[in-house]
Amino acid sequence: MVLGFFTKRALVIGGAGALGRAVVKSFKPTWEVTSVDLQVSPEAKESLVLQAQDSTEVQAATLTKSLQGKYSAILCVAGGFTMGSIASADIFAQWRQMMELNVMPSLLAAHLATKFLSDQGLLVFTGAAGPFQTPTPGLLAYSLSKNAVHSLALNMAARTDIPSITSVLTILPGIMDTPRNRLDMPDANRSSWISTEGVANLLKEWAENKNRPENGSYLLLKTEKGAVVPQFV
């Protein structure tokens, strides 16, 4: 493959979502970006569209055949949210849904990193601030799924199956400023919400090895004076 102007390549799992689109847009000017999602990410150089009915095993096998070369950044920004407590009769369906939306894309990204992440590359997972810091019984299925992502990141940071000089980071955002959240919470004070563009720019900075945190770091993302600021937790 001839990369031409591009010297670095990024693989974005969830590239068609709200955060994924912001990441693709941020990286696009100087990176070759490949999006993986259930629909096309229009601004990505390449969009690999998965079939929702396929198992993660089938999706992983398909991508392993389709992808070529190494990626300097593999970023999992896919995810979903639901409310509900252990008392709800829907808790079992909610757990399965959150596994599919939060854990499986993260497992997919981690698996692909063992094959396609370059030396000195960056692997990023998207966790969640609330479940990482405090009990969240009203968001139980969501919380369990995000804590599974946090655990996966901890294990990947051991770097037993990826290059030893790569970095594994986990972002822990609060409420993201997305069209869906604005629709669901029209009267909320959005001053503390996390800008998708701000997160995307931060990921690009780290991918280019600028102010990159240490391997294994968990970064709580907050908004301060309109900017997204990472804090180690």
N, C-alpha and C positions, 0 to 999 in steps of 0.2 A: 504494500500500500504506500502510495506517495503522499506524504503529509503536507508538502508545500509549505505555506506560511506557518502552519500550526506546528509547534514543537512539543506540545503536551496534549494528552487525551484524557477526557473525563467520562466516566460511566455513571449516569444518574438513574438510580432505581426510583421510579415515581416521578419521572420527568414531565408528566402531563398534569400533575396536581398543582395546587396553588403555590406551594413552596418550590416544587420541582420546576415550574415555569420560570420562577424568579432566578433559580440557580442556573438554568440553561441560559437565560438572558444575560446573567452576569458573566458567565464563563465564555460565552459565544465569541466575543471579539478576538480573543487570542488563544482559545483552546478549541480542539476538535471535540465536540460533545455528542455522545450517544445517549439517547433516552431509552429507557425500558419502562413500559407501562401498558395498560390495557387499551390505550388510545394514543394517537399520534401527538407528539410534542412538536408543533409547527416550526419552532425556531431552532430545534436541534439539527445538527448536520445529518444525523441518522436517527431514525425512530424504529425501534424494534417493538412491535406490538404483540403482546402475549394474548392468549386466549383464556378468558375467565374460567371456562369449563375445564381447562387443563389443570392437573395437579402441579404442585410446586416441583415435584420430581421431573415431570415432563417439561415444564418451563425451563428448569435448570439444564436439562439435556439439550433442549432447543437452543438456548443461548450459548452453551458451550460449543455447539457446532457453528453458530453464526458469528461469534466474536473472534477477532484475530488480533494478535499482538498484545502489548501491555498497556495498562492505563496508569497514569500518575495519580489519579484520584478515582475512587469508587465511593459514591455518596448515596446512602439510602435515605431518602426524604419522603418515602411513601408512608401512609398511615391513615388511621380513622379514629373516631371517637364515639362513645355511647355512654349514657348514664344508666344506673341501675344498681341495686344492692343485692346482697345474697338472699334476701327475702323474696325477691321477685321471681315469679315463675318463668320469666324470660332469661334468667341468668345463664342458663346452659347454652341457649342460642346466642346470647350476647358474647359469651366466652369464645364460641366457635368463630363468630364474626370478627372479634378483635384479634384472634389468632391469625386469621386470614389477612386482615388489613395491616397489622402491626408486626407480628412475629415472623410470618412467612417471608415477606419482602426482605426483612433483615437477615434471615437465614440464607436467602438467595444471594444477597449481596456478599455475605461472609463466605459462602461457598465459592462464588465467582472470584473473590479476592485470592483464594488459594491457587487459582489458575492464571489470573490476569493482572494482578496488582504488581506494579513495577517496584524495583528497589527504591528506597526513600519515598515511596508512595504514601498516600493518605487514604485511610478507610474511615468513613464517618457513619455513625448510627444516629437516629433521631429518637431520643428518649422523651421523658416528660418531667417537668420540675415537680409537680405535685406528688405523684407516686414515688419519686426518688426521695423526697424529703419528709413526707408525713403520711399517716394512714388516710386513705380516701375511700371509705366504705360505700359512699354513694356513687362511686364510679368503679365498682369492683372489677368487672371484666376488663375494662380499659386499664386499670391500675395493674392487674396481674399481667396483662400482655406487655405493658411498658417495662415492668420490672423484669420480665423475661428478656427483653431487649437489653436492659442494663446488664444482666448476667451474661448474655452472649458477648457483649462488648468486653466485659472483664476477661472472659476466656480468650477472645481473639487477641487481646492486648498481650497475652503471654507469647504470642508470635511463634507458636510451634508449627503452624502450617502455612504461614505467610512469610515473606522475607523479613529477616531479623532487624533490618534497619528501616522498616516502615513505621507509620504512626497510626494508632487506632484511637479515635476521639469520639465522644458521645455528647451531643448537644442536648440540653434540657430546657426547652422553651416553655414559657407559660402560655397564655392565650395568644395565638397567632392572629394577626390582622389579615383575615382572608374574607372573600366575599360571603362564604357560607357562615362564618362566625358573625359577620355584620348582619346577615339576614336573621340568624337565630337569636341574636342579642341586640336588637335595634336601639335599646335605651341604655346600653352599657357605656360606662366611661372608658374610652379606648386609649387614654393617655399612657397606660402601662402595657398595652398590647405590643406584641413583638412584630416588627415589620419583616415581611418575607424578603424584601430587597436587602434589608440590613443583614439578615442571616446569610443570604446568598453571597454578599460581598465579603462577609467574614470567612465563609468557607473557601472562597477563592483566594483570599489572603493566605490562609493556612495551607491551601493546596500548593501555593507558590512559595511555601516555606518562609513566609514572613510572619513573625510573631507566633509561630506554630507552637501550641502547648505540647507538653511532654506526652509521650505515648501512654495510653491508659487514662488520660484525663477525662473528667466529666465536667462540662461547662454549663453552668446555670446562666441562661440568657435573660438579661433585663434591659429595659429601656430607660436610658438616662439622658435627659436633654435632647430627646428625639433620636438618639443613636442606640443601636444594639450593642450592649457591652457584656462580655463574658466574665463570669466569676467562677473560680475553682471551688468545687465542693467535695 
